[in-house]
């Protein structure tokens, strides 16, 4: 059974349309018979995502650091709730339980998770498909900034191909499905250098 790791917001102050997108993602996970691996929160996009996934019949796994159990209101309705010692072990546990990664609009924590997963994929450290669903252009400035980093040679152009962008839920799942399709394991990017490896902190 495919397990999809979803990075998203736990904020309760965001526009309701983001919760609607998270719910739509959860519903699609259930429709496909996949398992959801999330950050283990029951509020914000995390909560909407998990509730919709369970309502659609999906198994849900929440992974949350002990320090955030109260802050994020842990998803005690999850089929499996994993409490980790810290943020780093949280990411490791989510990665170990997932076959693909989808990122929705979120804050600093979501960005940190996205960049680590994207960097590792661009360096050939894993072959999971990594997709960002950005229906409202929340990450438009971020995409422009990364393009500038490529222009200034801080980032290899090949790294852009390690991440896929989608504007619709259906498009995001099509990209995930294509990335999960059986086939040879993609080779590590040929442009990876010692400098790139030194910049990455696993």
N, C-alpha and C positions, 0 to 999 in steps of 0.2 A: 504494500500500500504506500502510495506517495505521501510524503510528509512535507508540507510547505511551511517554511519559516516566514512570518510576516513581522516586519518592523513597522511600528506606527506610534502615534501619540497617546499619552495617557491624560492629557489636559482636558479639563471639563469646560474650558472657556472658548474652545475653538468653534467655528461656524458649524451648524448642524449638518451642512452638506457633506462635511468630511465624515461624519458618523454614518451618513447614508451610504457613502462609498465603502466604508469599512464593513457595513452590514451586507452590502452586495457582494463583496469579496468573500465574506464568511459563508453566505448562501451558496456561492459557486463552489467553494471548497467542499461543502456537504454534497452538492449535486454530483460532483465528480467522485465522491467516495474517498476523498483524501483526508489526511490528518492535519490539523492546524497546530503549529508550534508558535506560540506567542510569548510576549514578555510577561505574562502572568498577572496583568492588571485587570480590574473589573470596571474601570472607568474610562471615559474618553473613547477614542477609536479602538483601543484594546478591548474594552468591555463590549462595545457594539459588535466588533468582529467575532469575538468568542461566543457571544450569545446567539448571533445569527448562524454561526457554524454549527453549534449544537442543535439549534432548532431545525437545521437542514440534515441532521443525522451524522455530522462529522464527529470524530474523536478529537478532543482538544487537550493539548499539553501546554501548561503555563510554566514558564521558568522565570523566577524572580529573586533578586538578592534579598537576604534577610532584612537589610536596612530599609528596603522599600516596601516590605509587606504591608505595613500600616499606611505609609505615604501614598502608595498607589492603590490601596484597597485590593488585596490579593484576590484572584479569581478562584475562590474556594469551590466553585461549581465545576472546575476543570476535571476532566477524567483523570489527569495526572498533574499534580502541582509540585514542581521541583523548586526547592528553596536553596539558593546557593550562598556562598560566603561573601561574594563581591560581584562587581559588574563584569570583570574579566571571565570569571568562571561561569557567569550567566551566559555570555556570548558563546563560550566553548560548549556548554551544554545544549544550547539551541542549535548550534552548528552540527553537533554530533547526532542530533535527532532529526535532521532535515535533509531533503533531497534537492531543494530549490529555495530561492530567497526572493521575496517580494517586499518592496519598501513603499509605504504610503507616506503622505506628508506628515512631518513630525518635527520635533524640536532637536535640541543638541544631542540627546541620547540616540535618537533615530539617525541623525547624521553620522554620529560616531560609528554606529553599527553598520550603516551603509558603506562608509569609506573603508572600514576594515575589510568587509566582505568583498567589496569591489577591488581593493588593492590586492588581496590574496588571489582573487580570480585572475587579475591582470598579470600576476607573476607566476601563474600556473600552479599555485599551491592547492587549488581545488578546481573541480570542473562543474560545480553546480551552476545552473542558470541564475543570473542575478538581474532582476527586472524592477524598474521604478514605475509605479502608477501615479501619474501627476495630472489629474483631470482638470485642475484649475490654474495651472501654471505656477504653483507655489515654488517650484524649484527652478524657474526660468533664469533668475539671476545667478544661481549656482551653476547651471549649465554654461552660461556665458563666461563665468569666472574660470571654470575648468578649461574652456576653449582658449582663454587667454594664457593659462598655464602651459597649454600645449604649444601655442604660438611662441612663447618665451623659452621653450625647451625644458621646462620643469617637469613636464609629463610627456611620456611617449604617445604619439598619435594612436598606436596600437591599443593603448589602455582604454580608449573610448569604446572599442569594440567588445570589451569585456562586460559592458553594461548595456542593457536594452531599456528603452523608454516607451511608455504607453500612455495614452490619454483616455482610454476606455477600459472598463473591466474586461470585456471580451477580448480586447487586443492584448492585455496583460497576460491572460491565461493562454492565449494562442502562442505567445512568445515563450511562456513557461513550458507549455506542452512540446513545442519544437525543441527546446533545450533539453528536455527529458527524454526525447525520442531515442531509441536504441541506436547505437553507432559507435564508431571508434572514439576513444578519449581524445579530446583536442590536445595538441601538443602545447608545451609551454611557449609563450611568446619568444621569438628569436631575439627581440630587441632588449630583453631583460639584461641588465648589467649589474655589476657589483654595487654600483651606486644606488640602483633601485632597491636592491635587497637590503642595503644598509639603512635606507630610509624607512623600511617597513618594520614595525614592531609587532610580532605575532602575539 
